[in-house]
Amino acid sequence: MKKILPAALSVLAATGFAEEVKFQYEGNPLVRHIFTADPSARVFDGRLYVYTSHDQSDSTNDKHFDMLNWHVFSTDDMLNWIDHGAFFGLDDISWASKQAWAPDCVKRNGKYYFYFPVEQTMIGVAVSDQPTTGFKDALGKPLVDKKWSEEIVGREPIDPGILMDDDGQAYMFFGCRDARVVKLKENMIELDGEIQPVVIKGIEDHAENEKGFYGEAPWAFKRNGIYYLVYSNGWGKNSTMIYATSNAPMGPYQFQGDVMTPSGAGTSHGSLVEYKGQWYVFYHDKTLSNDGKRRSVCFDKISFSDDGKINCLEYVKPGNKK
């Protein structure tokens, strides 16, 4: 196995508690100097940013994903990358103390809105004038809280993913085991209307870890008039990222198939993004640790067929040849 620290690693600067690190992509995994997971890839002003959760180096199977903070990485050529450090964490949140899980971030009206789940029961939002630093908890309380009603928010209101539609309306998808969606107001820190279940047709008889079963990790985007909902179908060795499509942002959605073959990490959480005319899928595996609690972000090119279907990516474990 290749060493975790990239040869091109260099420390640049420290801003607050977030230390920047430069490195080059040497093939998957993308990030090798720390453990990262749940990548949310976004393009802001011509630069690609990837927001991730951060697995602790001493995490083991007897710990329940005990992450403390989030990292953001960026590039303008897919080769040279910057780890902008732990730009936001549990220490910045007065109402939560554990489980800094899968995040997302979007830009609107010159500000950046960072959505984060904590304690397996709540979703918060932070805001900044910059994409990599300066984030402050916007509300001082959750944006979504299981205490409201499990029937409304679902069993585990985690994994926020934001869809910005062409008309300016923002939608937040979220939920483990129970898929949910809600509109956001233009200020991006208030819900606009009722939280609704996401209906996915064609999965009624699908079992956990198989086919179109809804597990977690919703990621929604629009391409050529089609709305795509990418998500995980469970937590087994054969679970993976799958997808459904719709002609309306809040559904109903129709199950279509796999985004990629299983990476074997146990969890499957990722994102699809178009950057400079090429589509990419970001995901995680456990190549560096062989432990599903210490994961590593990867990416590959991905494509679509003429009818809008995603051409399933064949996952190849780093170091193996096709």
C-alpha positions in Angstrom: 0.0 0.0 0.0 1.2 3.5 -0.8 2.1 5.7 2.1 -0.8 7.9 3.4 1.1 11.2 3.3 1.3 12.4 -0.4 4.8 13.2 -1.6 3.7 16.7 -2.5 2.3 17.4 0.9 3.2 20.9 2.3 1.8 23.0 5.1 0.9 26.5 3.9 -0.8 28.5 6.7 -3.0 28.4 9.8 -6.1 30.5 10.0 -7.8 30.0 13.3 -7.8 26.3 13.9 -8.0 25.4 10.2 -4.6 24.4 8.8 -4.2 24.3 5.0 -2.4 21.5 3.3 -1.5 21.3 -0.4 -1.3 17.9 -2.2 -1.6 16.4 -5.6 -4.1 13.7 -6.8 -2.1 10.5 -7.1 -5.1 8.3 -8.0 -7.7 7.0 -5.6 -8.1 7.6 -2.7 -8.0 11.3 -3.3 -7.3 12.2 0.3 -4.5 10.2 2.1 -3.2 12.3 4.9 -6.5 12.0 7.0 -9.6 9.8 6.9 -12.6 11.4 5.2 -16.0 10.4 4.1 -19.4 11.5 2.7 -18.1 13.9 0.0 -20.4 16.7 -1.1 -18.9 18.2 -4.3 -19.9 21.8 -5.3 -18.7 24.3 -7.9 -18.4 27.9 -6.8 -17.1 30.6 -9.1 -15.2 28.2 -11.3 -13.5 26.2 -8.5 -14.5 22.7 -7.3 -15.0 22.3 -3.5 -15.6 19.0 -1.7 -17.1 19.1 1.8 -16.5 16.0 3.9 -17.0 14.4 7.3 -13.7 13.5 9.1 -13.2 10.0 10.5 -10.9 10.0 13.5 -7.6 8.1 13.1 -8.4 6.0 16.2 -12.0 5.2 15.2 -12.8 1.5 15.4 -15.9 -0.7 14.9 -16.8 -0.3 18.6 -17.3 3.4 18.1 -20.3 4.8 16.3 -18.8 7.2 13.8 -17.4 9.6 16.5 -16.5 12.4 14.2 -15.7 15.9 15.6 -15.5 18.3 12.6 -15.7 18.8 8.9 -13.1 19.5 6.2 -13.3 21.2 2.8 -11.0 20.5 -0.1 -10.7 22.5 -3.4 -9.1 22.4 -6.8 -9.3 24.2 -10.2 -7.7 21.4 -12.2 -8.6 18.1 -10.5 -4.8 17.5 -10.0 -3.7 20.1 -7.5 -5.7 20.2 -4.3 -5.9 22.2 -1.0 -7.2 20.8 2.2 -8.5 23.9 3.9 -8.6 22.2 7.2 -11.2 21.6 9.9 -13.1 24.7 9.1 -16.2 24.0 11.3 -16.8 21.5 14.1 -18.7 20.5 17.2 -16.8 23.2 19.2 -18.6 25.8 17.1 -22.1 24.5 18.0 -23.6 25.3 21.4 -26.4 22.7 21.2 -24.6 19.6 20.0 -21.7 17.6 21.3 -21.2 14.5 19.1 -21.5 12.9 15.7 -20.4 15.4 13.1 -21.7 13.5 10.1 -22.3 14.0 6.4 -22.7 17.7 5.4 -23.5 19.8 2.3 -22.8 23.4 1.3 -24.4 25.8 -1.2 -24.0 29.4 -2.3 -26.7 32.0 -2.5 -26.8 35.8 -2.7 -23.0 36.0 -2.1 -23.1 33.8 1.1 -22.3 30.2 1.7 -24.7 28.0 3.7 -23.3 24.9 5.4 -25.8 22.2 6.4 -24.6 19.6 9.0 -26.2 16.7 10.9 -25.3 16.1 14.6 -26.2 13.6 17.3 -28.1 11.4 14.8 -31.2 13.5 15.4 -30.7 17.1 14.3 -29.6 19.2 11.3 -28.1 22.7 11.6 -27.0 25.4 9.3 -24.0 27.7 9.4 -23.2 30.7 7.2 -20.1 32.5 5.9 -19.0 35.0 3.4 -16.3 32.6 2.2 -16.5 28.9 1.2 -13.6 27.6 3.4 -13.6 29.7 6.6 -15.6 32.0 8.8 -18.7 29.8 9.3 -21.0 30.7 12.2 -24.0 28.8 13.5 -26.9 30.7 11.9 -29.6 29.8 14.3 -28.2 28.8 17.7 -30.5 25.8 17.4 -31.4 23.0 15.0 -33.0 23.7 11.6 -34.6 20.2 11.9 -35.0 18.3 15.1 -36.3 14.8 15.8 -37.9 16.2 19.0 -40.6 17.8 16.8 -42.1 14.5 15.7 -40.5 11.3 14.4 -43.5 10.9 12.1 -42.8 14.2 10.5 -39.0 14.2 10.3 -38.4 10.5 10.1 -36.4 8.1 12.4 -33.0 9.7 11.7 -33.1 13.2 10.3 -29.5 13.3 9.1 -27.6 13.7 5.7 -28.9 17.0 4.4 -28.5 17.5 0.7 -29.6 20.8 -1.0 -31.1 21.1 -4.5 -31.1 24.6 -6.0 -33.6 24.6 -8.8 -33.5 26.8 -11.9 -36.3 29.1 -10.6 -34.3 29.9 -7.4 -36.3 27.6 -5.1 -34.1 25.6 -2.7 -35.0 22.2 -1.4 -33.4 20.2 1.4 -33.5 16.4 1.2 -32.5 14.4 4.3 -33.1 11.3 6.2 -31.9 7.8 7.2 -34.4 5.0 6.5 -37.1 7.7 5.9 -36.5 10.0 3.0 -37.8 13.6 3.5 -37.8 16.8 1.6 -38.7 20.4 2.5 -38.5 23.8 0.8 -36.2 26.4 2.2 -36.9 30.1 2.3 -34.7 32.5 0.3 -32.7 33.3 3.4 -31.7 29.6 3.4 -32.0 29.3 7.2 -35.7 28.7 7.5 -38.0 26.0 6.3 -40.7 27.0 3.9 -43.8 24.8 4.3 -44.2 21.3 5.6 -41.7 18.5 5.6 -42.8 15.8 3.2 -42.0 12.2 2.6 -40.1 11.4 -0.7 -42.0 8.9 -2.7 -39.8 6.5 -4.6 -41.8 4.1 -6.9 -40.6 0.7 -7.9 -38.9 -0.2 -4.6 -41.9 -1.5 -2.6 -40.5 -5.0 -2.3 -36.8 -4.3 -2.1 -35.0 -5.4 1.0 -32.3 -3.5 2.9 -28.9 -3.4 1.1 -30.5 -4.4 -2.2 -31.7 -2.7 -5.4 -33.7 0.5 -4.7 -34.2 0.2 -0.9 -33.9 3.7 0.6 -31.2 3.7 3.2 -29.7 7.2 3.6 -27.5 9.9 1.9 -29.8 11.7 -0.5 -28.1 13.8 -3.2 -30.4 15.6 -5.6 -29.5 17.4 -8.8 -31.1 18.5 -12.1 -29.7 17.6 -15.6 -31.5 18.3 -18.9 -34.8 18.8 -17.3 -34.6 15.6 -15.2 -34.4 15.5 -11.5 -32.1 12.9 -10.1 -32.1 11.5 -6.5 -29.0 9.6 -5.7 -28.9 7.7 -2.4 -27.6 4.6 -0.6 -29.5 1.4 -0.4 -28.1 0.3 2.9 -25.1 -0.7 5.0 -24.0 -4.2 3.8 -20.9 -5.3 1.9 -22.9 -5.1 -1.3 -24.7 -1.8 -0.6 -24.0 1.0 -3.0 -25.1 4.4 -4.4 -28.2 4.1 -6.5 -30.6 6.6 -8.1 -34.2 7.5 -9.0 -35.5 10.2 -11.4 -38.5 12.5 -11.5 -40.0 15.4 -13.6 -40.6 17.4 -10.4 -38.2 18.2 -7.5 -40.3 16.8 -4.7 -41.2 13.7 -6.7 -42.6 11.2 -6.9 -39.4 9.5 -8.1 -39.0 6.3 -10.1 -36.2 3.9 -9.2 -33.7 3.5 -12.1 -30.6 1.5 -10.9 -27.0 1.7 -9.7 -24.8 4.7 -9.9 -21.7 2.5 -9.2 -20.9 -1.0 -8.1 -20.2 -1.4 -4.4 -17.0 0.0 -2.9 -17.2 -2.3 0.1 -17.0 0.4 2.7 -20.3 -0.7 4.4 -21.6 2.9 4.1 -22.2 4.5 0.6 -22.5 8.2 0.6 -21.5 10.5 -2.2 -22.3 13.1 -4.8 -22.3 13.8 -8.5 -21.2 17.1 -10.0 -20.3 18.6 -13.4 -17.1 20.5 -13.6 -15.6 22.0 -16.8 -17.9 19.9 -19.0 -17.1 16.6 -17.3 -19.3 14.7 -14.7 -17.7 13.2 -11.7 -18.9 10.9 -8.9 -17.4 11.4 -5.4 -17.6 8.6 -2.9 -15.7 6.8 -0.2 -14.0 3.5 0.3 -11.9 1.9 3.1 -8.7 1.2 1.1 -6.3 2.9 3.5 -7.6 1.3 6.7 -9.6 -1.8 5.8 -12.0 -0.5 8.4 -15.4 1.0 7.6 -15.0 3.6 10.5 -11.9 5.0 8.8 -12.9 5.9 5.2 -11.2 7.6 2.3 -12.8 9.9 -0.3 -12.3 9.0 -4.0 -13.6 10.3 -7.3 -14.0 9.0 -10.8 -15.4 10.3 -14.1 -19.0 9.2 -14.8 -21.3 9.6 -17.8 -24.9 9.5 -19.0 -26.6 7.7 -21.8 -28.6 9.5 -24.4 -31.9 8.8 -22.6 -30.5 10.4 -19.4 -29.7 7.1 -17.6 -26.5 7.1 -15.5 -23.9 4.7 -16.9 -23.0 2.6 -13.9 -19.4 3.1 -12.8 -17.4 -0.1 -12.1 -15.6 0.4 -8.8 -12.0 -0.8 -8.9 -10.2 -1.0 -5.7 -7.1 1.2 -5.8 -4.0 -0.8 -6.7 -6.1 -3.3 -8.7 -6.2 -3.4 -12.5 -9.4 -3.9 -14.5 
